[in-house]
Amino acid sequence: MINRKNTIIFIILIFVSALFIFIPIKDLSSSGQRTLAVFVFAILCWTTEVIPISATGGIVVAMLAFLIPPVTEGVKYSHFLAAFANPTIVLFAGGFFLATALQKYKLDTVIARSILNKIGNSPRSVLGGIMLTTAFLSMWMSNTATTTLMVAAILPVVRDFKEDPFSIALILGIPFAANVGGIGTPIGTPPNAIAIQSLANAGIDISFLKWVTWGMPIALVLTIFIWWLLLVLFPPQIKQIEVKLEKTVLKNKHYLILGTVILTVLLWLTTTLHKIPSAMIALIPPMVFMASGILNVDDFKNIGWDVLVLMSGGIALGIAMQSSGLSTWLMDMLRFKSMSISVLILIIGLISIVMSTFMSNTAATNILIPLAIAVGVNVFSLTLMIALMASCAMSLPVSTPPNAIAYSSGMINSKYLRRAGLIIAVVAIILNYAVIKIFFH
């Protein structure tokens, strides 16, 4: 059923956005004004979520294809439609196929069980094992799916000692580890992929292995810090915990899936040797799984196409902002270019985490990275800071899907998220700033 209130709001947002096309704006070209109108529309829709954020992504691509080519020399509608088949989108789609197969045949549970069975039963080791398992799985599959799996596994255990403060630590540890675990690989979370593609457009190529060499250490350090923080904030009173996960009997299909996962990951990690682009490697999982019948048509429909459409909208918007000169104009308006690069890295990181706290981190990254690219100096450092901080916003239930899943368990309330999330945000911005300053600046 159509929501009348949302329909009215949506029409108002279109009208407000359209004003930027017709109101004269100093030093901004006609194509820049049209792009600004689409940019404002995207921000308003992504912030209010009056329509699904993925729908906004699709509408953004359509708007740009219709509005920009007529007034921008050398730009065609196909430049924007190509965002749907961008190499970054293909790379992420390959990751979705891997995750879908792992979940369908419960191999994610097998991986989780094989790790958790080795962690002992002291509260400290159980929390650490659960968080490291969650972080690792989130590097390769949806952090939403990972959180769902791990929360379902741990809830029966937590309910046995729900009066113990440590029960809060166990529940919070899962979404927090899922959020920062996604930093580890290019396919771990959409902000990573958006950053890589934006840098590629700016002439800076980041291989899968190169991202992993700094992404995984950052994810590991943050996971360990969060583990320690949760033990301090919610100290355990119980002495032992037993984690039980249902066993899965492995069959031929399981081995084919595992083989495909291992082959794909190995090829991603060795692109510098064989020179096969990561996006082409990402085609292996869908070809193997669909041809072998491991995934069927219904599984294909359930691939995260909504996330891919959302990312496509961001990629197309970034192309338009750069080609129309809007990014440069915004930089001048915000006076970012007059700041020292050190201050700018801190400020843009803070903006990233604040925006990602209240809206989709994918949408926030889509908005901010084109601005970072337009600065023209230390583009890599600024873009990386935005992507990293977008994954560290976890102070509210709405900040990330993993937070919402943990909150929906009924075992925690928002004050626990705020208390731990704000501390994590402060430490994350210091850590990420230090890493970028020491190694990349």
C-alpha positions in Angstrom: 0.0 0.0 0.0 1.3 3.5 -0.9 2.0 5.6 2.2 0.3 9.0 1.5 2.5 10.9 4.0 5.7 9.6 2.4 4.4 10.3 -1.1 3.8 13.9 -0.1 7.2 14.3 1.5 8.8 12.7 -1.6 7.1 15.2 -3.9 8.3 18.0 -1.7 11.9 16.7 -1.7 11.8 16.6 -5.6 10.5 20.2 -5.7 13.1 21.5 -3.2 15.9 19.7 -5.2 14.6 21.1 -8.5 15.0 24.7 -7.2 18.8 24.3 -7.5 18.4 23.9 -11.3 16.6 27.2 -11.8 18.1 29.5 -9.1 21.3 31.2 -10.4 24.3 30.1 -8.4 27.5 32.0 -8.6 30.5 30.3 -10.2 28.6 27.1 -10.9 27.9 25.9 -14.4 24.6 24.6 -15.7 25.7 21.0 -15.5 27.0 21.7 -12.0 23.6 23.1 -10.9 21.8 20.1 -12.3 24.2 17.8 -10.5 23.8 19.8 -7.3 20.0 19.3 -7.6 20.5 15.5 -7.8 23.1 15.7 -5.0 20.6 17.5 -2.7 17.9 15.0 -3.7 20.1 12.1 -2.7 21.1 13.6 0.6 17.5 14.4 1.5 16.2 10.9 0.5 19.1 9.0 2.1 18.7 11.0 5.3 14.9 10.8 5.7 14.6 7.4 4.1 11.2 8.5 2.8 11.8 5.9 0.1 14.1 2.8 0.3 17.8 4.0 0.1 18.4 1.5 -2.7 15.5 3.1 -4.7 17.2 6.5 -4.2 20.4 5.0 -5.8 18.5 3.9 -8.9 16.6 7.2 -9.2 19.9 9.1 -8.9 21.4 7.1 -11.9 18.2 7.8 -14.0 18.2 11.5 -13.1 21.9 11.9 -14.0 21.4 10.1 -17.3 18.5 12.4 -18.3 19.8 15.7 -16.9 23.6 15.9 -17.4 24.4 14.8 -21.0 22.3 17.6 -22.7 24.4 20.3 -21.1 27.8 18.6 -20.6 30.0 18.2 -23.6 31.6 14.7 -24.0 29.3 13.1 -21.3 26.8 10.5 -22.5 23.9 8.8 -20.7 25.8 5.5 -21.0 28.5 6.9 -18.6 26.0 6.9 -15.8 24.2 3.6 -16.8 27.6 1.9 -16.8 27.7 2.4 -13.0 25.4 -0.7 -12.7 28.2 -2.8 -14.3 31.1 -1.1 -12.7 34.0 -3.4 -11.8 33.4 -2.5 -8.1 29.8 -3.6 -8.4 30.8 -6.9 -10.0 33.4 -7.5 -7.3 30.8 -7.0 -4.6 28.3 -9.2 -6.4 30.9 -12.0 -6.4 31.2 -11.6 -2.6 27.4 -11.8 -2.3 27.3 -15.1 -4.2 30.0 -16.5 -1.9 28.1 -15.4 1.2 24.7 -16.7 -0.1 26.2 -20.2 -0.8 27.9 -20.3 2.6 24.6 -19.3 4.4 22.4 -21.6 2.4 24.5 -24.7 3.2 25.3 -23.6 6.7 29.0 -23.5 6.0 29.1 -20.2 7.9 28.0 -22.2 11.0 30.7 -24.8 10.3 33.4 -22.0 10.2 32.0 -20.4 13.4 31.9 -23.8 15.2 35.4 -24.8 14.2 36.7 -21.6 15.7 34.5 -21.4 18.8 35.1 -25.0 19.8 38.8 -24.1 20.4 38.4 -21.0 22.5 37.8 -22.5 26.0 35.0 -21.6 28.3 36.3 -18.6 30.4 34.2 -15.4 29.8 37.3 -13.5 28.4 38.1 -16.2 25.9 34.5 -16.8 24.9 34.0 -13.1 24.2 37.3 -12.9 22.3 36.6 -16.0 20.3 33.1 -14.8 19.3 34.3 -11.3 18.4 37.3 -12.6 16.3 35.0 -15.1 14.6 32.4 -12.4 13.8 35.1 -10.0 12.5 36.6 -12.7 10.3 33.3 -13.7 8.8 32.4 -10.1 8.2 35.5 -9.7 6.1 34.0 -12.1 3.5 30.3 -11.9 3.9 27.5 -9.5 4.8 28.0 -8.1 8.3 24.3 -8.2 8.7 24.2 -12.0 7.9 27.2 -12.6 10.2 25.5 -10.7 13.1 22.3 -12.7 12.6 24.2 -16.0 12.7 26.3 -15.1 15.8 23.5 -13.5 17.8 21.3 -16.6 17.1 24.2 -18.8 18.3 24.9 -16.9 21.5 21.4 -15.9 22.6 20.5 -19.3 24.2 23.8 -19.1 26.2 23.3 -15.5 27.2 19.8 -16.1 28.5 21.2 -18.5 31.1 23.0 -15.6 32.8 21.1 -12.5 31.6 21.4 -10.8 35.0 25.2 -10.8 34.7 26.6 -7.5 33.2 28.8 -9.7 31.0 25.7 -10.8 29.0 25.6 -7.2 27.6 29.3 -7.5 26.6 28.6 -10.7 24.6 25.7 -9.2 22.7 27.4 -5.9 22.0 30.6 -7.6 21.0 29.0 -9.2 18.0 27.7 -6.1 16.1 30.8 -4.1 17.1 33.1 -6.8 15.7 31.0 -7.2 12.6 31.2 -3.4 11.9 35.0 -3.1 12.3 35.6 -6.5 10.7 34.3 -5.3 7.4 37.3 -2.9 7.2 39.5 -5.9 6.6 38.8 -6.6 2.9 37.5 -4.7 -0.1 34.3 -6.8 -0.1 33.8 -6.5 3.7 31.6 -3.4 3.5 30.3 -1.1 0.7 32.3 2.0 1.9 35.5 0.1 1.1 34.4 -0.7 -2.5 33.2 2.8 -3.0 36.5 4.2 -1.9 38.5 1.8 -4.2 36.4 2.7 -7.2 36.6 6.4 -6.5 40.4 6.2 -6.2 40.6 4.2 -9.4 38.6 7.0 -11.2 41.2 9.4 -9.8 44.1 7.3 -11.2 45.0 5.5 -8.0 44.7 1.7 -8.2 44.3 -0.3 -5.0 44.6 -4.1 -5.3 42.7 -6.5 -3.2 45.9 -7.6 -1.4 47.1 -4.0 -0.8 43.8 -3.1 0.9 44.1 -6.3 3.0 47.6 -5.4 4.2 46.3 -2.4 6.1 42.7 -3.2 6.4 43.1 -6.4 8.4 45.6 -5.0 11.0 43.2 -2.0 11.6 40.3 -4.4 12.0 42.2 -6.6 14.3 43.5 -3.8 16.5 40.0 -2.3 16.8 38.5 -5.7 17.6 41.0 -6.3 20.4 40.4 -2.8 21.8 36.6 -3.3 21.8 37.1 -6.7 23.5 39.1 -5.0 26.3 36.6 -2.1 26.5 33.6 -4.4 26.9 35.4 -6.4 29.6 36.0 -3.1 31.5 32.5 -1.7 31.0 30.7 -5.0 31.7 32.9 -7.2 33.8 31.9 -10.9 34.1 30.7 -12.4 37.4 30.4 -15.9 36.1 33.4 -18.2 35.9 32.6 -20.5 32.9 30.5 -20.4 29.7 29.7 -23.2 27.4 28.9 -22.4 23.7 27.1 -25.1 21.7 26.6 -24.9 17.9 24.7 -27.5 15.9 26.9 -29.8 13.8 26.7 -29.9 10.0 27.6 -33.0 8.0 29.7 -32.1 5.0 28.7 -33.4 1.6 30.0 -33.0 -2.0 28.3 -29.7 -2.5 29.9 -28.3 0.7 33.4 -29.2 -0.6 32.6 -27.6 -4.0 31.6 -24.4 -2.2 34.6 -24.4 0.1 36.9 -25.1 -2.9 35.3 -22.2 -4.8 35.7 -19.9 -1.8 39.3 -20.8 -1.3 40.2 -20.5 -5.0 38.4 -17.1 -5.3 40.1 -15.7 -2.2 43.5 -16.9 -3.2 43.1 -15.3 -6.7 42.0 -12.1 -5.1 45.1 -12.1 -2.8 47.5 -12.8 -5.7 46.3 -10.3 -8.3 49.8 -8.8 -8.5 51.2 -12.1 -9.7 48.6 -13.2 -12.3 47.3 -9.7 -13.2 43.7 -10.9 -13.4 41.4 -8.0 -12.2 39.6 -8.7 -9.0 36.2 -8.0 -10.7 36.9 -10.8 -13.3 37.8 -13.2 -10.5 34.5 -12.3 -8.8 32.7 -13.9 -11.7 33.9 -17.4 -10.7 31.4 -17.9 -7.8 28.2 -17.0 -9.7 29.4 -19.2 -12.7 30.2 -22.2 -10.5 27.2 -22.0 -8.2 24.6 -21.3 -10.8 25.9 -23.9 -13.3 26.2 -26.6 -10.7 22.8 -25.9 -9.1 24.2 -25.0 -5.8 22.3 -21.7 -6.1 18.9 -21.6 -7.9 16.8 -18.9 -9.3 15.3 -18.0 -6.0 18.8 -17.7 -4.4 19.7 -15.5 -7.3 16.8 -13.2 -6.6 17.9 -12.9 -3.0 21.4 -11.7 -3.8 21.9 -8.2 -2.3 20.8 -6.3 -5.5 19.4 -3.5 -3.4 22.9 -2.8 -2.0 24.4 -2.9 -5.4 21.9 -0.4 -6.8 22.6 1.9 -3.9 26.3 1.7 -4.6 25.7 2.3 -8.3 23.9 5.5 -7.5 26.9 6.7 -5.5 29.3 5.8 -8.2 27.3 7.6 -10.8 26.9 10.6 -8.5 30.7 10.8 -8.0 31.3 10.8 -11.8 28.8 13.6 -12.3 30.2 15.7 -9.4 33.7 15.5 -10.8 32.8 16.0 -14.5 30.5 18.9 -13.8 32.8 20.7 -11.5 30.4 20.5 -8.5 33.0 18.8 -6.3 35.5 21.6 -6.8 32.8 24.3 -6.2 31.7 22.6 -3.0 35.4 22.4 -1.8 35.7 26.1 -2.4 32.4 26.8 -0.6 33.5 24.7 2.5 37.0 26.2 2.4 38.4 22.7 2.7 41.3 23.6 0.4 42.4 26.4 2.8 42.9 23.9 5.7 46.1 22.1 6.4 45.9 18.5 5.2 46.3 17.1 8.8 43.3 19.2 10.1 41.3 18.3 7.0 41.9 14.5 7.5 40.6 14.8 11.1 37.6 17.0 10.2 36.5 14.8 7.3 36.9 11.7 9.4 34.7 13.3 12.1 32.1 14.3 9.5 32.1 10.7 8.1 31.5 9.1 11.5 28.8 11.6 12.5 26.9 11.2 9.2 27.2 7.4 9.3 25.8 7.4 12.8 22.5 8.8 11.6 22.3 7.4 8.1 23.5 4.5 6.0 27.4 4.4 6.0 27.1 3.6 2.3 25.1 6.7 1.6 27.4 8.8 3.7 30.5 7.5 1.9 28.8 8.2 -1.5 28.3 11.8 -0.4 31.7 12.6 1.1 34.2 10.8 -1.1 33.6 12.9 -4.3 34.3 15.9 -2.1 37.6 14.4 -0.9 38.6 13.6 -4.5 38.0 17.2 -5.4 40.5 18.5 -2.9 43.2 17.3 -5.3 45.8 16.9 -2.6 46.3 13.7 -0.5 43.3 12.3 -2.1 44.2 8.8 -1.0 44.5 9.7 2.7 41.2 11.6 2.7 39.3 8.9 0.9 40.7 6.2 3.1 39.8 8.2 6.3 36.2 8.5 5.1 35.8 4.8 4.4 37.4 3.7 7.6 35.4 6.0 9.8 32.2 5.1 8.1 32.6 1.6 9.5 33.3 2.8 13.1 29.9 4.6 13.6 28.0 2.4 16.1 26.6 4.6 18.8 22.9 4.1 18.0 20.6 1.2 17.1 20.0 2.8 13.7 23.7 3.4 12.9 24.2 0.0 11.3 22.1 -3.2 10.6 24.3 -5.2 13.0 23.5 -2.7 15.8 19.8 -3.0 15.0 19.9 -6.8 15.0 21.6 -6.9 18.4 19.2 -4.3 19.8 16.2 -6.3 18.5 17.3 -9.2 20.7 15.9 -7.4 23.7 19.0 -8.0 25.7 20.4 -4.5 25.5 19.2 -0.9 25.4 20.4 2.1 23.5 22.4 3.6 26.5 24.8 0.7 26.3 25.4 1.3 22.6 25.9 5.0 23.2 28.3 4.4 26.1 30.6 2.0 24.3 30.0 3.4 20.8 31.2 6.9 21.6 34.4 5.6 23.2 35.0 3.4 20.2 34.5 6.3 17.8 37.1 8.5 19.6 39.7 5.7 19.7 38.9 4.8 16.0 39.5 8.3 14.8 42.8 8.6 16.7 43.9 5.1 15.4 42.9 5.7 11.8 44.4 9.2 11.8 47.7 7.8 13.2 47.8 5.0 10.6 47.2 7.4 7.7 49.7 10.0 9.0 52.4 7.4 9.6 52.1 5.2 6.6 50.2 7.1 3.9 50.8 10.8 4.4 
